[in-house]
Amino acid sequence: MPTLTEPLRHHHQHCDDLFVATEAAAANGDWQACQVLLTRFHDAVEDHFNSEEALLFPAFEAATGMTGGPTHMMRGEHAQMRGLLEQMQGALTAQATDAFAGAAETLLVFMQQHNLKEENILYPMCDRSLAGQADGLDAQLRERLAVP
């Protein structure tokens, strides 16, 4: 049975695929393609973060009363990942292969850990807490993330 957070889970994979392509372009020294891909990856990640921060997290917090818990932690991690994306952009602008690879590797590990926490802890909590709002939130998430 589909869950409220299914669009977010699918979007994690979409972002992962864009990340792999971006990293490969940088490793091949194709900075022009890397810039296009990094922009697409950055936009997808921002769409994802903004969907969580503007829709899912406030709904969860309103339903549970938890404002200093998992959503607070996820917002902090989003800020850290935004910083790593800035580092990647700076390295790309300088065409600094090692700096780009270092920032990308750090982001990859961070993203993997973050996504595991969301998919295994926060999203199930949201699915349970927001079951009565699932249809409306699901539609909004799918529209924001362009997930069918």
ZAMARKE-408952 format. One line per 8 residues: their letters; for each residue x, y, z of N, C-alpha, C. Coordinates in pm, whole numbers, always signed. Each point is the difference from the previous one (the first is absolute). Layout:
<pts>
a) X,Y,Z,X,Y,Z,X,Y,Z ~ ...
</pts>
This chain:
<pts>
mptltepl) +83,-118,+0,-83,+118,+0,+88,+125,+0 ~ -25,+95,-89,+80,+123,-5,-13,+79,+131 ~ +106,+70,+34,+0,+82,+120,+13,+147,-37 ~ -29,+85,+94,+13,+144,-18,+141,+37,-45 ~ +98,-64,+57,+140,+37,-26,+60,-69,-122 ~ -79,-79,-69,+52,-70,-119,+60,+96,-103 ~ -63,+115,-29,+63,+91,-97,+138,+47,+44 ~ +18,+18,+129,+131,+43,+51,+103,-111,-14
rhhhqhcd) -42,-123,+24,+91,-114,-17,+45,-11,-147 ~ -95,+13,-91,+34,-5,-143,+91,+116,-39 ~ -27,+114,+58,+81,+118,-33,+142,-14,+53 ~ +19,-71,+111,+135,-29,+48,+79,-71,-111 ~ -62,-97,-63,+67,-75,-107,+31,+90,-119 ~ -93,+86,-36,+23,+95,-109,+121,+88,+31 ~ +6,+52,+122,+114,+83,+39,+130,-81,-2 ~ -5,-122,+47,+119,-87,-2,+50,-20,-143
dlfvatea) -92,-23,-92,+39,-20,-140,+66,+125,-58 ~ -55,+116,+30,+61,+125,-46,+138,+20,+62 ~ +14,-36,+126,+129,+13,+67,+106,-87,-68 ~ -34,-123,-31,+94,-92,-65,+45,+58,-134 ~ -93,+52,-77,+34,+58,-131,+90,+123,+16 ~ -30,+82,+100,+80,+120,+26,+142,-38,+38 ~ +12,-95,+89,+131,-46,+46,+81,-60,-115 ~ -66,-75,-86,+69,-62,-114,+51,+106,-97
aaangdwq) -80,+104,-25,+44,+107,-91,+124,+69,+57 ~ +2,+25,+129,+116,+63,+63,+122,-91,-9 ~ -19,-128,+28,+112,-95,-5,+59,-8,-141 ~ -84,+20,-101,+47,-3,-140,+54,+135,-45 ~ -5,+99,+88,+49,+132,-36,-90,+75,-97 ~ -123,-44,-12,-96,+67,-88,-75,+105,+83 ~ +65,+114,+20,-51,+103,+89,-128,+64,-52 ~ -15,+7,-130,-123,+57,-56,-120,-89,+35
acqvlltr) +13,-128,-26,-107,-94,+36,-20,-4,+150 ~ +109,+7,+74,-9,-1,+146,-81,+118,+49 ~ +19,+117,-59,-76,+118,+43,-149,-18,-25 ~ -34,-52,-117,-141,-24,-31,-59,-101,+99 ~ +73,-107,+23,-50,-105,+89,-5,+46,+145 ~ +101,+76,+43,+0,+49,+138,-119,+94,+21 ~ -29,+82,-98,-116,+89,+11,-129,-81,+12 ~ -14,-104,-83,-119,-85,+8,-7,-71,+135
fhdavedh) +113,-52,+47,+5,-68,+130,-36,+98,+112 ~ +62,+118,-3,-26,+100,+102,-149,+37,+3 ~ -58,+22,-118,-142,+35,-8,-88,-112,+55 ~ +34,-124,-32,-79,-114,+48,+11,-12,+152 ~ +120,+18,+52,+19,-8,+146,-77,+112,+69 ~ +6,+120,-55,-75,+113,+59,-150,-27,-6 ~ -49,-54,-110,-142,-36,-9,-37,-99,+110 ~ +88,-96,+21,-24,-103,+101,-1,+62,+140
fnseeall) +106,+74,+32,+8,+62,+132,-118,+93,+24 ~ -30,+83,-99,-109,+97,+16,-135,-69,+16 ~ -20,-112,-67,-125,-76,+16,-12,-53,+142 ~ +108,-49,+52,-4,-49,+138,-19,+116,+98 ~ +79,+106,-19,-1,+110,+96,-128,+82,-4 ~ -64,+9,-116,-121,+81,-12,-130,-79,+17 ~ +3,-129,-29,-123,-81,+6,+5,-109,+107 ~ +92,-93,-17,+0,-119,+85,+33,+33,+145
fpafeaat) +111,+71,+22,+43,+24,+137,-102,+81,+80 ~ -54,+111,-55,-101,+74,+77,-125,-84,+31 ~ -43,-81,-95,-117,-85,+24,+30,-101,+111 ~ +118,-61,-4,+40,-96,+103,+8,+69,+136 ~ +61,+117,+4,+15,+73,+126,-136,+38,+57 ~ -92,+43,-87,-134,+36,+46,-75,-122,+54 ~ +19,-114,-65,-71,-121,+41,+55,-61,+128 ~ +133,+14,+21,+63,-68,+114,+42,+94,+113
gmtggpth) +13,+129,-31,+51,+94,+99,+151,-4,+15 ~ +67,-84,-79,+147,-12,+6,+64,+102,-94 ~ +59,+104,+57,+67,+100,-84,+151,-2,+18 ~ +48,-58,+107,+144,-5,+24,+59,-136,-25 ~ -76,-89,-59,+45,-138,-19,+58,-26,-137 ~ -53,-104,-66,+60,-45,-126,-5,+105,-112 ~ -106,+78,-5,-7,+100,-108,+104,+110,+22 ~ +24,+35,+124,+103,+99,+30,+137,-52,-45
mmrgehaq) +27,-127,+28,+127,-61,-40,+12,-4,-153 ~ -108,-36,-68,+4,-7,-146,+24,+137,-63 ~ -62,+104,+56,+25,+136,-50,+147,+37,+15 ~ +59,-36,+112,+143,+26,+21,+86,-74,-101 ~ -36,-123,-28,+76,-77,-99,-20,+58,-140 ~ -118,+49,-29,-22,+65,-130,+95,+119,-14 ~ +14,+78,+106,+90,+116,-5,+145,-45,-25 ~ +42,-107,+63,+136,-50,-20,+20,-47,-144
mrglleqm) -101,-67,-56,+11,-47,-138,+1,+117,-98 ~ -76,+104,+30,+4,+120,-84,+141,+58,-1 ~ +66,-1,+114,+138,+48,+7,+94,-84,-84 ~ -18,-130,+1,+83,-88,-83,-26,+22,-148 ~ -124,+27,-36,-31,+33,-140,+71,+129,-42 ~ +7,+96,+90,+73,+124,-29,+149,-29,-21 ~ +54,-89,+82,+141,-38,-17,+22,-66,-135 ~ -92,-86,-40,+12,-65,-130,-5,+103,-112
qgaltaqa) -90,+98,+11,-10,+103,-102,+129,+82,-7 ~ +56,+33,+114,+127,+73,+2,+113,-78,-64 ~ +5,-128,+29,+103,-85,-60,-22,-15,-150 ~ -124,-9,-41,-31,-9,-143,+43,+129,-71 ~ -32,+115,+60,+37,+128,-59,+151,+9,-18 ~ +74,-50,+98,+147,+0,-6,+54,-117,-80 ~ -87,-88,-43,+37,-124,-69,+106,-77,+81 ~ -25,-8,+129,+89,-67,+93,-53,-142,+25
tdafagaa) +55,-93,-73,-49,-138,+3,+3,-60,+140 ~ +112,+15,+71,+12,-61,+132,-97,+63,+100 ~ -13,+132,-4,-92,+68,+92,-144,-40,-30 ~ -33,-11,-128,-135,-42,-38,-25,-142,+51 ~ +95,-89,-24,-16,-140,+42,-12,-10,+151 ~ +76,+78,+73,-6,-4,+146,-136,+46,+52 ~ -48,+112,-52,-131,+49,+43,-111,-97,-42 ~ +14,-56,-119,-101,-95,-49,-2,-126,+85
etllvfmq) +117,-49,+38,+7,-121,+83,-64,+26,+137 ~ +30,+115,+58,-59,+35,+129,-151,+10,-13 ~ -48,+66,-106,-144,+13,-22,-64,-137,-20 ~ +65,-87,-75,-55,-133,-24,-24,-75,+131 ~ +101,-4,+85,-12,-71,+128,-110,+64,+85 ~ +1,+133,+4,-98,+72,+79,-142,-27,-52 ~ -16,+6,-134,-132,-25,-61,-48,-141,+30 ~ +89,-96,-10,-40,-139,+26,-50,-16,+143
qhnlkeen) +74,+56,+95,-41,-10,+140,-131,+74,+25 ~ -11,+118,-58,-120,+82,+15,-123,-73,-57 ~ +14,-52,-121,-113,-69,-64,-42,-124,+78 ~ +97,-72,+56,-34,-117,+82,-82,+41,+121 ~ +40,+108,+66,-75,+47,+117,-141,+42,-41 ~ -11,+71,-111,-133,+41,-44,-85,-121,-35 ~ +54,-89,-83,-79,-112,-51,-33,-104,+106 ~ +86,-16,+99,-21,-105,+100,-57,+50,+132
ilypmcdr) +10,+131,+24,-50,+53,+128,-107,+107,-22 ~ +38,+112,-63,-91,+113,-10,-119,-29,-91 ~ +25,-53,-119,-112,-22,-92,-104,-96,+58 ~ +40,-111,+61,-103,-85,+62,-78,+73,+110 ~ +68,+87,+76,-69,+78,+102,-102,+94,-66 ~ +40,+60,-111,-91,+90,-73,-118,-78,-57 ~ +27,-116,-58,-108,-81,-57,-104,-35,+105 ~ +45,-32,+121,-94,-33,+108,-72,+124,+52
slagqadg) +74,+106,+24,-57,+121,+62,-91,+77,-93 ~ +24,-10,-130,-73,+81,-97,-94,-81,-88 ~ -34,-118,+44,-85,-89,-81,-128,+69,-44 ~ -59,+81,+86,-124,+68,-34,+15,+111,-103 ~ +122,+47,-20,+28,+107,-96,+73,-51,-123 ~ +16,-131,-10,+86,-59,-102,-35,+41,-142 ~ -127,-4,-34,-38,+29,-139,+40,+141,-41 ~ -31,+98,+80,+32,+138,-34,+149,+26,-4
ldaqlrer) +73,-48,+101,+145,+19,+3,+69,-77,-111 ~ -47,-121,-26,+58,-81,-107,-9,+74,-133 ~ -115,+54,-30,-19,+72,-126,+91,+122,-8 ~ +14,+73,+110,+86,+118,+1,+147,-39,-19 ~ +41,-107,+66,+139,-46,-14,+28,-46,-143 ~ -92,-76,-56,+18,-48,-138,+9,+117,-97 ~ -81,+101,+21,+2,+116,-90,+133,+76,+15 ~ +43,+24,+122,+124,+75,+23,+121,-73,-54
lavp) -1,-133,+11,+117,-80,-38,-13,-58,-141 ~ -110,+27,-67,-25,-54,-134,+13,-152,-1 ~ -56,-63,+102,+0,-146,+11,-139,-49,-38 ~ -8,-93,-96,-133,-50,-40,-68,-81,+110
</pts>
